[in-house]
């Protein structure tokens, strides 16, 4: 288990596509493996939060577009996204949801 901050997790999610295609990224590779495992847990346990992370973080949609796609109000979308980042951080740091 690592020591991830919510800021680091958010950065990894937002840059996932960019950094996952690099050839020599050392520590980032380990972090992406950790993140993939945490995302699998999020998908299983909180599918709506996973979908928001996928749209906003991994696919790079802006909040408005993600809201349109999901039919979710923007404030709610922000809340779900922040909750998902916190949950992913907990998964990464403890291996389970707190």
C-alpha positions as a LaTeX table, in Angstrom:
\begin{tabular}{lrrr}
\hline
Residue & $x$ (\AA) & $y$ (\AA) & $z$ (\AA) \\
\hline
Unk1 & 0.00 & 0.00 & 0.00 \\
Unk2 & 1.20 & 3.48 & $-0.78$ \\
Unk3 & 0.83 & 6.87 & 0.73 \\
Unk4 & $-1.41$ & 8.69 & $-1.69$ \\
Unk5 & $-3.01$ & 12.08 & $-1.21$ \\
Unk6 & $-6.34$ & 12.95 & $-2.80$ \\
Unk7 & $-4.45$ & 15.49 & $-4.92$ \\
Unk8 & $-2.09$ & 12.80 & $-6.22$ \\
Unk9 & $-4.96$ & 10.46 & $-6.99$ \\
Unk10 & $-6.81$ & 13.21 & $-8.84$ \\
Unk11 & $-3.68$ & 13.99 & $-10.84$ \\
Unk12 & $-3.18$ & 10.34 & $-11.77$ \\
Unk13 & $-6.79$ & 10.07 & $-12.90$ \\
Unk14 & $-6.71$ & 13.27 & $-14.94$ \\
Unk15 & $-3.39$ & 12.33 & $-16.58$ \\
Unk16 & $-4.10$ & 8.58 & $-16.86$ \\
Unk17 & $-4.38$ & 8.46 & $-20.63$ \\
Unk18 & $-1.25$ & 10.57 & $-21.12$ \\
Unk19 & 1.00 & 8.75 & $-18.69$ \\
Unk20 & $-0.20$ & 5.22 & $-19.40$ \\
Unk21 & 1.27 & 5.46 & $-22.92$ \\
Unk22 & 4.79 & 6.42 & $-21.81$ \\
Unk23 & 7.45 & 3.78 & $-22.13$ \\
Unk24 & 9.80 & 4.71 & $-19.28$ \\
Unk25 & 7.81 & 6.01 & $-16.40$ \\
Unk26 & 9.15 & 3.93 & $-13.48$ \\
Unk27 & 7.28 & 4.90 & $-10.33$ \\
Unk28 & 4.32 & 6.10 & $-12.38$ \\
Unk29 & 3.94 & 2.56 & $-13.69$ \\
Unk30 & 3.57 & 1.22 & $-10.15$ \\
Unk31 & 1.13 & 3.99 & $-9.31$ \\
Unk32 & $-0.97$ & 3.18 & $-12.38$ \\
Unk33 & $-1.07$ & $-0.49$ & $-11.42$ \\
Unk34 & $-2.25$ & 0.54 & $-7.95$ \\
Unk35 & $-4.80$ & 2.90 & $-9.50$ \\
Unk36 & $-6.13$ & 0.21 & $-11.84$ \\
Unk37 & $-6.73$ & $-2.06$ & $-8.84$ \\
Unk38 & $-8.48$ & 0.73 & $-6.95$ \\
Unk39 & $-10.61$ & 1.56 & $-9.99$ \\
Unk40 & $-11.69$ & $-2.08$ & $-10.22$ \\
Unk41 & $-12.87$ & $-1.90$ & $-6.59$ \\
Unk42 & $-14.67$ & 1.38 & $-7.25$ \\
Unk43 & $-16.38$ & $-0.09$ & $-10.31$ \\
Unk44 & $-17.55$ & $-3.09$ & $-8.28$ \\
Unk45 & $-18.64$ & $-1.20$ & $-5.15$ \\
Unk46 & $-19.77$ & 2.16 & $-6.51$ \\
Unk47 & $-20.58$ & 1.91 & $-10.23$ \\
Unk48 & $-22.03$ & 5.43 & $-10.52$ \\
Unk49 & $-18.92$ & 6.98 & $-8.99$ \\
Unk50 & $-16.77$ & 4.85 & $-11.29$ \\
Unk51 & $-18.71$ & 6.10 & $-14.32$ \\
Unk52 & $-18.15$ & 9.73 & $-13.27$ \\
Unk53 & $-14.40$ & 9.11 & $-12.76$ \\
Unk54 & $-14.26$ & 7.41 & $-16.14$ \\
Unk55 & $-15.98$ & 10.29 & $-17.93$ \\
Unk56 & $-14.40$ & 13.25 & $-16.15$ \\
Unk57 & $-10.99$ & 11.94 & $-15.16$ \\
Unk58 & $-9.99$ & 9.20 & $-17.53$ \\
Unk59 & $-11.79$ & 10.30 & $-20.71$ \\
Unk60 & $-11.32$ & 14.01 & $-20.05$ \\
Unk61 & $-14.90$ & 15.24 & $-20.46$ \\
Unk62 & $-15.64$ & 18.57 & $-18.87$ \\
Unk63 & $-18.13$ & 18.59 & $-16.01$ \\
Unk64 & $-20.99$ & 19.97 & $-18.14$ \\
Unk65 & $-20.58$ & 17.30 & $-20.79$ \\
Unk66 & $-20.40$ & 14.56 & $-18.18$ \\
Unk67 & $-23.54$ & 15.98 & $-16.59$ \\
Unk68 & $-25.31$ & 15.89 & $-19.93$ \\
Unk69 & $-24.19$ & 12.31 & $-20.63$ \\
Unk70 & $-25.28$ & 11.04 & $-17.20$ \\
Unk71 & $-28.24$ & 13.34 & $-16.59$ \\
Unk72 & $-26.61$ & 14.37 & $-13.32$ \\
Unk73 & $-26.73$ & 17.98 & $-12.01$ \\
Unk74 & $-23.30$ & 19.63 & $-11.98$ \\
Unk75 & $-23.21$ & 20.11 & $-8.19$ \\
Unk76 & $-24.06$ & 16.45 & $-7.67$ \\
Unk77 & $-21.47$ & 15.44 & $-10.24$ \\
Unk78 & $-18.78$ & 17.41 & $-8.40$ \\
Unk79 & $-19.81$ & 15.81 & $-5.11$ \\
Unk80 & $-19.74$ & 12.29 & $-6.57$ \\
Unk81 & $-16.36$ & 12.93 & $-8.25$ \\
Unk82 & $-14.80$ & 14.23 & $-5.03$ \\
Unk83 & $-16.26$ & 11.30 & $-3.09$ \\
Unk84 & $-14.81$ & 8.91 & $-5.68$ \\
Unk85 & $-11.35$ & 10.50 & $-5.39$ \\
Unk86 & $-11.51$ & 10.14 & $-1.60$ \\
Unk87 & $-12.69$ & 6.54 & $-1.90$ \\
Unk88 & $-9.93$ & 5.72 & $-4.40$ \\
Unk89 & $-7.38$ & 7.32 & $-2.06$ \\
Unk90 & $-8.64$ & 5.12 & 0.77 \\
Unk91 & $-8.45$ & 2.03 & $-1.43$ \\
Unk92 & $-4.90$ & 2.94 & $-2.46$ \\
Unk93 & $-3.71$ & 3.62 & 1.07 \\
Unk94 & $-5.46$ & 0.82 & 2.95 \\
Unk95 & $-6.62$ & $-1.70$ & 0.38 \\
Unk96 & $-10.20$ & $-1.21$ & 1.51 \\
Unk97 & $-12.87$ & 1.45 & 1.77 \\
Unk98 & $-13.08$ & 3.44 & 5.02 \\
\hline
\end{tabular}
